[in-house]
Amino acid sequence: MVAGNGRVVLITGANKGLGMEIGRQPGALGYTVVLGAGDEEAGNPAARN
């Protein structure tokens, strides 16, 4: 299910640094953001933001 404005963004390496920040921006604009992280535990904080 796609929420918001109907657009989806996939961000890889989203568990830290630049990937995490890039993931925040489209989410704030109403995009559905799909995050990819090499380690689930490391990706959880990014998913909560």
C-alpha positions in Angstrom: 0.0 0.0 0.0 1.3 3.4 -1.0 0.4 6.3 1.3 0.8 10.0 0.9 1.2 11.4 -2.6 1.5 8.0 -4.3 5.2 8.2 -4.9 7.7 5.7 -3.4 11.4 6.3 -2.8 13.9 3.5 -2.1 17.0 4.5 -0.1 19.8 2.0 0.4 22.4 2.4 3.1 19.8 4.3 5.1 21.0 3.2 8.6 23.5 6.0 8.9 25.0 9.3 7.6 24.0 10.6 4.3 21.5 7.7 3.5 19.6 8.4 6.8 19.4 12.1 6.0 18.3 11.6 2.5 15.5 9.3 3.8 14.1 12.0 6.0 13.6 14.6 3.3 11.2 12.8 1.0 9.3 11.4 4.0 8.7 15.0 5.1 7.2 15.7 1.7 4.7 12.9 1.8 6.6 10.2 -0.1 6.5 6.6 1.1 10.1 5.8 1.9 11.5 2.3 1.8 14.8 1.9 3.7 17.5 -0.6 3.0 20.1 -1.4 5.5 22.7 -4.2 5.7 21.9 -4.8 9.4 18.3 -4.8 10.6 19.3 -3.7 14.1 21.2 -0.7 12.7 18.3 0.1 10.4 15.7 0.3 13.1 16.6 3.8 14.3 16.4 5.1 10.8 13.0 3.6 10.3 11.7 5.3 13.4 12.8 8.8 12.2 
